[in-house]
Amino acid sequence: MLKNIAIGFAIGLLVMGGIWGLVHLMDDNNSVTTELTNPKSMPGGSKGVMDLICELELDLDGQLALGIKENEPSRIAMAQIDFEQKSGWYQGKISISESRAGSLTLMGTRVKVYRPAMFQRFGVMISGEEFVVDRKTGRFEQSLSLSDGRTVKLIKGTCAQVIKPPF
C-alpha cells in the first residue's frame, strides 16, 4: 500500500511539473510576441538618441532614373535619430549629413527624416532629400525630390540599432 502511495505521489509531481513548465513556456512566448508587436517596446522608443548602423546600396530603379552609370558597391554607414531635437542624419555621398540634419517625423514604427535642398546632381535639380527607417523591420529607404516633381528612391538597405559603441 505504501508503495502505491509513493508511485501516485511521484506521478502527481511529474504531472504538476509538466503543467508548470508548459505555463512558463507559453508565458515566455507571449512576452516575446508582445515585444515584437508593440512599437513602444521596440529598440529606440521615442526618447533620447537612437544610433544605427546600416548596410546600404543603390536602388536599381533610382540608378536608372537618374542615369547613374557607375556601379557603387554596398557600404556600411552610420545614422542617428534624435527624438529630443526632432532631427536625424546619415552618412554618405548624397546624404542628410550630421552638420545639416533633417527634421524628424514619426509615422507609427517608421521614422522619416526630411531636409529641403537646392543643388544640381546627375543633370537634375534636387529640391529635397529624405530617408525612412522602419524600426520594426530595419528597412532603410532614401529618396530625392526633384524640381520636376518626381521622387526617386536612390538608396535602400537595412539598419540595426547600435546598443554599445563598437570600440
ROSE-4610 file (N, C-alpha, C; in Angstrom, 1 decimal, always signed):
// ROSE-4610
residu = [M/M/M/L/L/L/K/K/K/N/N/N/I/I/I/A/A/A/I/I/I/G/G/G/F/F/F/A/A/A/I/I/I/G/G/G/L/L/L/L/L/L/V/V/V/M/M/M/G/G/G/G/G/G/I/I/I/W/W/W/G/G/G/L/L/L/V/V/V/H/H/H/L/L/L/M/M/M/D/D/D/D/D/D/N/N/N/N/N/N/S/S/S/V/V/V/T/T/T/T/T/T/E/E/E/L/L/L/T/T/T/N/N/N/P/P/P/K/K/K/S/S/S/M/M/M/P/P/P/G/G/G/G/G/G/S/S/S/K/K/K/G/G/G/V/V/V/M/M/M/D/D/D/L/L/L/I/I/I/C/C/C/E/E/E/L/L/L/E/E/E/L/L/L/D/D/D/L/L/L/D/D/D/G/G/G/Q/Q/Q/L/L/L/A/A/A/L/L/L/G/G/G/I/I/I/K/K/K/E/E/E/N/N/N/E/E/E/P/P/P/S/S/S/R/R/R/I/I/I/A/A/A/M/M/M/A/A/A/Q/Q/Q/I/I/I/D/D/D/F/F/F/E/E/E/Q/Q/Q/K/K/K/S/S/S/G/G/G/W/W/W/Y/Y/Y/Q/Q/Q/G/G/G/K/K/K/I/I/I/S/S/S/I/I/I/S/S/S/E/E/E/S/S/S/R/R/R/A/A/A/G/G/G/S/S/S/L/L/L/T/T/T/L/L/L/M/M/M/G/G/G/T/T/T/R/R/R/V/V/V/K/K/K/V/V/V/Y/Y/Y/R/R/R/P/P/P/A/A/A/M/M/M/F/F/F/Q/Q/Q/R/R/R/F/F/F/G/G/G/V/V/V/M/M/M/I/I/I/S/S/S/G/G/G/E/E/E/E/E/E/F/F/F/V/V/V/V/V/V/D/D/D/R/R/R/K/K/K/T/T/T/G/G/G/R/R/R/F/F/F/E/E/E/Q/Q/Q/S/S/S/L/L/L/S/S/S/L/L/L/S/S/S/D/D/D/G/G/G/R/R/R/T/T/T/V/V/V/K/K/K/L/L/L/I/I/I/K/K/K/G/G/G/T/T/T/C/C/C/A/A/A/Q/Q/Q/V/V/V/I/I/I/K/K/K/P/P/P/P/P/P/F/F/F]
num = [1/1/1/2/2/2/3/3/3/4/4/4/5/5/5/6/6/6/7/7/7/8/8/8/9/9/9/10/10/10/11/11/11/12/12/12/13/13/13/14/14/14/15/15/15/16/16/16/17/17/17/18/18/18/19/19/19/20/20/20/21/21/21/22/22/22/23/23/23/24/24/24/25/25/25/26/26/26/27/27/27/28/28/28/29/29/29/30/30/30/31/31/31/32/32/32/33/33/33/34/34/34/35/35/35/36/36/36/37/37/37/38/38/38/39/39/39/40/40/40/41/41/41/42/42/42/43/43/43/44/44/44/45/45/45/46/46/46/47/47/47/48/48/48/49/49/49/50/50/50/51/51/51/52/52/52/53/53/53/54/54/54/55/55/55/56/56/56/57/57/57/58/58/58/59/59/59/60/60/60/61/61/61/62/62/62/63/63/63/64/64/64/65/65/65/66/66/66/67/67/67/68/68/68/69/69/69/70/70/70/71/71/71/72/72/72/73/73/73/74/74/74/75/75/75/76/76/76/77/77/77/78/78/78/79/79/79/80/80/80/81/81/81/82/82/82/83/83/83/84/84/84/85/85/85/86/86/86/87/87/87/88/88/88/89/89/89/90/90/90/91/91/91/92/92/92/93/93/93/94/94/94/95/95/95/96/96/96/97/97/97/98/98/98/99/99/99/100/100/100/101/101/101/102/102/102/103/103/103/104/104/104/105/105/105/106/106/106/107/107/107/108/108/108/109/109/109/110/110/110/111/111/111/112/112/112/113/113/113/114/114/114/115/115/115/116/116/116/117/117/117/118/118/118/119/119/119/120/120/120/121/121/121/122/122/122/123/123/123/124/124/124/125/125/125/126/126/126/127/127/127/128/128/128/129/129/129/130/130/130/131/131/131/132/132/132/133/133/133/134/134/134/135/135/135/136/136/136/137/137/137/138/138/138/139/139/139/140/140/140/141/141/141/142/142/142/143/143/143/144/144/144/145/145/145/146/146/146/147/147/147/148/148/148/149/149/149/150/150/150/151/151/151/152/152/152/153/153/153/154/154/154/155/155/155/156/156/156/157/157/157/158/158/158/159/159/159/160/160/160/161/161/161/162/162/162/163/163/163/164/164/164/165/165/165/166/166/166/167/167/167]
x = [+0.8/+0.0/+0.9/+1.9/+2.8/+3.5/+3.8/+4.4/+3.5/+2.2/+1.2/+1.0/+1.1/+1.0/+2.3/+3.4/+4.7/+4.6/+4.2/+4.1/+3.1/+1.9/+0.9/+1.5/+2.2/+2.8/+3.8/+4.7/+5.7/+5.0/+4.0/+3.2/+2.6/+2.0/+1.4/+2.4/+3.7/+4.7/+5.1/+5.3/+5.6/+4.6/+3.3/+2.2/+2.3/+2.4/+2.4/+3.6/+4.8/+6.0/+5.8/+5.2/+4.9/+4.0/+2.9/+2.0/+2.7/+3.5/+4.2/+5.2/+5.9/+6.8/+6.0/+4.9/+4.1/+3.6/+3.1/+2.6/+3.8/+4.9/+6.1/+6.6/+6.5/+6.9/+6.0/+4.7/+3.7/+3.8/+4.0/+4.2/+5.4/+6.5/+7.7/+7.4/+6.7/+6.4/+5.4/+4.5/+3.6/+4.4/+5.3/+6.1/+6.9/+7.5/+8.3/+7.4/+6.2/+5.2/+4.8/+4.5/+4.1/+5.2/+6.5/+7.6/+7.7/+7.5/+7.6/+6.5/+5.3/+4.1/+3.8/+4.4/+4.2/+5.3/+5.0/+6.0/+6.7/+6.0/+6.6/+7.8/+7.8/+8.8/+9.9/+9.9/+10.9/+12.1/+13.3/+14.5/+14.4/+14.9/+14.9/+13.7/+12.6/+11.4/+11.2/+10.9/+10.7/+11.3/+12.3/+13.0/+14.5/+15.3/+16.7/+17.2/+18.4/+19.0/+19.1/+18.8/+18.9/+20.1/+21.1/+22.2/+22.0/+22.2/+22.0/+23.3/+23.4/+24.4/+23.7/+24.0/+23.2/+24.1/+23.6/+24.2/+23.3/+23.9/+23.2/+23.7/+22.8/+23.2/+22.3/+22.7/+21.9/+20.7/+19.6/+18.4/+18.5/+18.3/+18.5/+17.6/+16.3/+15.3/+15.8/+16.2/+16.7/+17.9/+18.8/+20.0/+19.7/+18.8/+18.4/+17.7/+16.8/+16.0/+17.0/+18.1/+19.0/+20.1/+20.2/+21.2/+22.6/+22.7/+24.0/+24.6/+25.8/+26.4/+27.3/+27.9/+28.9/+28.1/+28.8/+28.2/+28.8/+28.1/+28.5/+28.4/+29.4/+29.2/+28.4/+27.9/+27.1/+28.1/+27.7/+28.6/+27.9/+28.7/+28.2/+28.2/+27.1/+27.0/+26.4/+26.7/+26.1/+24.9/+23.9/+22.8/+22.4/+21.7/+21.3/+19.9/+19.1/+17.8/+17.8/+17.5/+17.5/+16.0/+15.4/+13.9/+13.7/+14.7/+14.6/+14.7/+15.6/+15.8/+14.9/+14.2/+13.4/+14.2/+15.3/+16.2/+16.9/+17.5/+18.3/+19.2/+20.1/+21.1/+21.7/+22.3/+23.1/+24.2/+25.3/+26.5/+26.3/+27.0/+27.0/+27.4/+27.5/+27.8/+26.7/+25.5/+24.2/+23.5/+23.6/+23.0/+22.6/+21.8/+21.4/+22.5/+23.5/+24.7/+24.5/+25.4/+25.3/+25.3/+26.1/+26.2/+25.0/+24.2/+22.9/+21.8/+21.5/+20.5/+19.1/+18.3/+16.9/+15.9/+14.7/+13.6/+13.0/+12.6/+12.1/+10.6/+10.0/+8.6/+8.4/+7.5/+7.2/+5.9/+6.0/+4.8/+4.7/+4.1/+4.0/+5.4/+5.7/+7.0/+8.1/+7.7/+8.6/+9.0/+10.3/+10.8/+11.2/+10.8/+11.2/+11.9/+13.1/+13.9/+13.9/+13.5/+13.4/+14.2/+14.9/+15.6/+15.4/+14.9/+14.8/+16.3/+16.4/+17.7/+17.5/+18.7/+18.6/+20.0/+20.3/+21.6/+21.4/+22.3/+22.2/+23.2/+22.7/+23.5/+22.8/+23.6/+23.1/+22.3/+22.6/+21.9/+20.5/+20.1/+18.8/+18.9/+17.9/+17.9/+17.2/+17.9/+17.3/+16.8/+15.5/+14.8/+14.6/+14.8/+14.6/+15.2/+15.6/+16.1/+15.5/+15.2/+14.6/+15.1/+15.0/+15.2/+14.2/+13.8/+12.8/+13.4/+13.3/+13.8/+12.6/+12.3/+11.2/+11.8/+11.4/+12.0/+11.6/+10.5/+10.1/+10.9/+11.2/+11.9/+13.4/+13.7/+15.1/+15.3/+14.2/+14.3/+14.6/+15.6/+16.0/+15.8/+15.2/+15.0/+15.3/+16.1/+16.4/+15.9/+15.2/+14.6/+15.0/+15.1/+15.4/+14.1/+13.8/+12.7/+13.3/+12.9/+13.4/+12.6/+13.2/+12.4/+11.3/+11.4/+10.3/+9.1/+9.1/+8.0/+8.2/+9.2/+9.4/+10.1/+9.8/+10.5/+11.2/+12.5/+13.3/+13.9/+13.6/+14.2/+15.6/+16.6/+18.0/+18.8/+18.6/+19.3/+18.4/+18.7/+17.9/+18.9/+18.4/+19.2/+18.5/+19.3/+18.9/+19.7/+19.0/+19.7/+19.4/+20.3/+20.2/+20.6/+20.0/+20.4/+21.7/+22.5/+23.8/+23.5/+23.7/+23.4/+24.6/+25.8/+27.1/+28.0/+28.7/+29.6/+30.6/+31.1/+32.0/+33.4/+33.7/+35.1/+35.2]
y = [-1.2/+0.0/+1.3/+1.3/+2.4/+2.6/+1.5/+1.6/+2.3/+2.0/+2.6/+4.1/+4.5/+5.9/+6.7/+6.1/+6.7/+6.8/+5.8/+5.9/+7.0/+7.0/+8.1/+9.5/+9.6/+10.9/+11.3/+10.4/+10.6/+11.0/+10.3/+10.6/+12.0/+12.3/+13.7/+14.8/+14.6/+15.6/+15.7/+14.7/+14.8/+15.5/+15.2/+15.9/+17.4/+17.8/+19.2/+19.9/+19.2/+19.8/+20.1/+19.1/+19.3/+20.5/+20.6/+21.7/+23.0/+23.1/+24.3/+24.7/+23.7/+24.0/+24.6/+24.0/+24.4/+25.9/+26.2/+27.5/+28.5/+28.2/+29.2/+29.3/+28.2/+28.2/+29.1/+28.9/+29.7/+31.2/+31.5/+32.9/+33.5/+32.8/+33.4/+33.7/+32.9/+33.2/+34.4/+34.5/+35.7/+37.0/+37.0/+38.2/+38.6/+37.6/+37.9/+38.5/+37.8/+38.3/+39.7/+40.0/+41.4/+42.4/+42.0/+43.0/+43.2/+42.2/+42.4/+43.2/+43.1/+43.8/+45.1/+45.4/+46.7/+47.7/+48.7/+49.6/+50.3/+50.5/+51.2/+50.4/+49.0/+48.2/+48.0/+48.6/+48.4/+49.2/+48.7/+49.5/+50.9/+51.8/+53.2/+54.0/+53.3/+54.0/+55.3/+56.4/+57.7/+58.7/+58.4/+59.3/+59.2/+60.2/+60.2/+60.1/+59.4/+59.3/+57.8/+57.5/+56.2/+56.1/+55.4/+55.3/+54.0/+54.1/+53.0/+52.7/+51.5/+51.1/+50.5/+50.9/+50.5/+49.9/+48.9/+48.4/+48.9/+49.7/+50.4/+50.1/+50.2/+50.0/+50.9/+51.2/+51.9/+51.1/+51.8/+51.1/+51.1/+50.0/+49.9/+50.8/+50.9/+51.8/+53.3/+53.7/+55.0/+55.3/+54.3/+54.5/+54.7/+53.9/+54.0/+55.4/+55.8/+57.0/+58.2/+58.2/+59.3/+59.2/+58.1/+57.8/+57.6/+57.1/+56.8/+55.6/+55.7/+54.7/+53.8/+54.5/+53.8/+52.8/+51.7/+50.6/+50.8/+51.3/+51.5/+50.2/+49.8/+48.6/+49.0/+48.0/+48.3/+48.8/+49.6/+50.2/+50.2/+50.4/+50.5/+52.0/+52.4/+53.8/+54.0/+55.0/+55.3/+56.3/+56.2/+57.1/+57.3/+58.5/+58.8/+59.5/+59.1/+59.7/+60.3/+61.6/+62.3/+62.8/+62.0/+62.3/+63.6/+64.0/+65.2/+66.4/+66.4/+67.5/+67.4/+66.3/+66.0/+66.2/+65.5/+65.6/+64.2/+64.1/+62.9/+63.1/+62.2/+62.3/+60.9/+60.7/+59.5/+59.9/+59.0/+59.3/+58.8/+59.5/+59.1/+60.2/+59.8/+60.9/+61.8/+61.2/+62.0/+61.7/+62.5/+62.1/+63.4/+63.1/+64.2/+64.1/+65.0/+64.9/+65.4/+65.0/+65.3/+66.9/+67.6/+69.0/+69.8/+69.1/+69.7/+68.7/+68.4/+67.3/+67.8/+66.7/+67.0/+66.9/+67.3/+67.3/+65.9/+65.5/+64.1/+64.1/+63.1/+62.9/+61.4/+61.1/+59.8/+59.3/+58.1/+57.5/+56.1/+55.9/+54.5/+54.0/+52.8/+52.2/+52.8/+53.7/+54.3/+55.7/+56.0/+57.4/+58.0/+59.2/+59.8/+61.1/+61.3/+62.5/+63.2/+64.5/+65.2/+66.5/+66.9/+68.1/+68.7/+70.0/+70.7/+70.9/+70.9/+71.1/+71.9/+72.3/+73.0/+72.9/+71.8/+71.6/+70.7/+70.8/+70.0/+68.9/+67.7/+66.5/+65.5/+64.8/+63.8/+64.5/+65.8/+66.5/+67.0/+66.9/+67.3/+68.2/+69.0/+69.9/+69.1/+68.9/+68.2/+69.2/+69.1/+70.0/+69.5/+68.3/+67.7/+66.3/+65.9/+64.6/+64.1/+62.8/+62.2/+60.8/+60.3/+58.8/+58.4/+57.1/+56.5/+55.2/+55.0/+53.7/+53.1/+51.9/+51.2/+50.4/+50.9/+50.3/+48.8/+48.4/+47.0/+46.1/+46.5/+45.6/+46.0/+47.2/+47.7/+48.3/+48.3/+48.7/+50.2/+50.5/+51.9/+52.2/+53.4/+53.9/+55.4/+55.8/+57.2/+57.7/+58.8/+59.3/+60.8/+61.1/+62.5/+63.1/+64.3/+65.0/+65.9/+65.8/+66.6/+67.8/+68.8/+70.0/+69.8/+68.8/+68.5/+67.7/+67.5/+66.9/+65.4/+64.8/+63.4/+63.1/+61.9/+61.4/+60.2/+60.1/+58.9/+58.3/+57.0/+56.2/+55.8/+56.3/+56.1/+55.1/+55.0/+54.1/+53.3/+52.0/+51.1/+50.3/+49.7/+48.9/+48.5/+48.0/+47.6/+48.2/+48.6/+49.2/+48.4/+48.5/+47.9/+48.9/+48.9/+49.8/+49.4/+50.4/+50.1/+50.2/+49.1/+49.1/+49.6/+49.1/+49.6/+50.0/+51.1/+51.5/+50.4/+50.3/+49.2/+49.4/+50.2/+50.4/+50.1]
z = [+0.0/+0.0/+0.0/+0.8/+0.9/-0.5/-1.2/-2.5/-3.5/-3.5/-4.4/-4.1/-2.8/-2.5/-3.0/-2.8/-3.3/-4.8/-5.5/-7.0/-7.4/-6.8/-7.0/-6.8/-5.7/-5.4/-6.4/-6.9/-7.9/-9.2/-9.6/-10.8/-10.7/-9.6/-9.4/-9.5/-8.9/-9.0/-10.5/-11.2/-12.7/-13.5/-13.2/-13.9/-13.6/-12.3/-11.9/-12.5/-12.5/-13.1/-14.6/-15.3/-16.7/-17.0/-16.2/-16.3/-16.0/-14.9/-14.6/-15.7/-16.3/-17.5/-18.7/-19.0/-20.1/-19.9/-18.7/-18.4/-18.6/-18.1/-18.2/-19.7/-20.4/-21.8/-22.6/-22.4/-23.1/-22.7/-21.4/-21.0/-21.6/-21.7/-22.4/-23.8/-24.5/-25.9/-26.1/-25.1/-25.2/-25.0/-24.0/-23.8/-25.0/-25.7/-26.9/-28.0/-28.2/-29.2/-28.9/-27.6/-27.2/-27.6/-27.3/-27.6/-29.1/-29.9/-31.3/-31.9/-31.4/-32.0/-31.3/-30.2/-29.5/-29.8/-30.6/-31.0/-29.8/-28.7/-27.6/-27.0/-27.1/-26.6/-27.6/-28.8/-29.7/-29.4/-29.9/-29.7/-30.1/-29.3/-29.7/-29.0/-28.8/-28.3/-29.0/-28.3/-28.9/-28.0/-27.3/-26.4/-26.6/-26.4/-26.5/-27.9/-28.1/-29.3/-29.7/-31.0/-31.5/-32.5/-32.2/-33.2/-34.0/-35.3/-36.2/-37.0/-37.4/-38.4/-39.5/-40.8/-41.9/-43.0/-43.7/-44.9/-46.0/-46.9/-47.9/-49.3/-50.3/-51.7/-52.6/-53.8/-54.8/-55.2/-55.3/-55.8/-57.3/-57.9/-59.4/-60.2/-59.7/-60.4/-60.3/-59.1/-59.0/-59.7/-59.8/-60.6/-62.0/-62.6/-64.0/-64.2/-63.3/-63.5/-63.5/-62.8/-62.8/-63.7/-64.4/-65.4/-64.8/-63.6/-63.0/-63.6/-64.2/-64.9/-64.0/-63.0/-62.1/-61.3/-61.0/-60.2/-58.8/-57.8/-56.5/-55.7/-55.0/-54.1/-52.9/-52.2/-50.9/-49.9/-49.0/-48.0/-46.6/-45.6/-44.2/-43.9/-43.3/-42.9/-41.5/-40.8/-39.5/-39.8/-38.9/-38.9/-37.5/-37.3/-35.9/-36.0/-35.1/-34.9/-33.5/-33.4/-32.1/-31.9/-31.0/-30.7/-30.0/-29.1/-28.4/-29.3/-30.2/-31.1/-32.4/-32.5/-33.7/-35.0/-35.0/-36.2/-36.4/-37.6/-37.9/-39.0/-39.2/-40.3/-40.6/-41.8/-42.0/-42.9/-43.0/-43.7/-45.2/-46.1/-47.5/-48.4/-49.7/-50.7/-50.9/-51.1/-51.1/-49.9/-48.8/-47.6/-46.8/-45.8/-44.9/-43.8/-43.9/-43.1/-41.7/-40.8/-39.4/-39.2/-40.0/-39.8/-40.3/-41.2/-41.7/-41.6/-40.3/-40.1/-40.6/-40.9/-41.3/-40.2/-40.5/-39.5/-39.4/-38.2/-37.9/-37.9/-38.5/-38.4/-38.0/-37.0/-36.6/-37.3/-37.8/-38.5/-38.1/-36.9/-36.4/-36.0/-36.7/-36.4/-37.4/-38.2/-39.2/-38.7/-38.9/-38.7/-40.0/-40.3/-41.5/-41.2/-41.9/-41.8/-43.1/-43.2/-44.4/-44.3/-45.4/-45.5/-46.8/-46.9/-48.2/-48.7/-50.0/-50.7/-51.9/-52.5/-53.7/-54.3/-55.0/-55.6/-56.9/-57.8/-59.0/-59.0/-59.4/-59.4/-60.4/-61.1/-62.1/-63.2/-63.5/-64.5/-64.1/-62.9/-62.4/-61.2/-60.9/-59.7/-58.6/-57.5/-56.3/-55.4/-55.1/-54.2/-52.8/-52.5/-51.2/-51.1/-49.9/-49.7/-48.4/-48.3/-47.1/-47.0/-45.8/-45.6/-44.5/-44.7/-43.8/-43.3/-42.0/-41.4/-40.6/-41.0/-40.3/-39.1/-37.9/-36.7/-36.5/-37.1/-36.9/-37.8/-39.0/-39.9/-40.2/-39.8/-40.1/-41.5/-42.3/-43.7/-43.8/-44.7/-44.9/-46.4/-46.6/-48.0/-48.0/-49.0/-49.2/-50.5/-50.5/-51.7/-52.0/-53.2/-53.6/-54.3/-53.9/-54.6/-55.7/-56.9/-58.0/-58.3/-58.9/-59.1/-60.2/-61.0/-61.9/-61.3/-60.0/-59.3/-59.1/-59.6/-59.4/-58.1/-57.5/-56.4/-56.8/-56.5/-57.0/-55.7/-55.5/-54.5/-55.0/-54.3/-54.7/-53.9/-52.6/-51.8/-50.9/-50.8/-49.9/-49.1/-48.0/-47.2/-45.9/-45.0/-43.7/-42.6/-41.5/-40.4/-39.1/-38.2/-36.8/-35.8/-34.7/-33.6/-33.0/-32.8/-32.1/-30.6/-29.9/-28.5/-27.7/-28.1/-27.5/-28.6/-28.4/-29.5/-29.8/-31.0/-31.4/-31.0/-30.0/-29.6/-28.1]
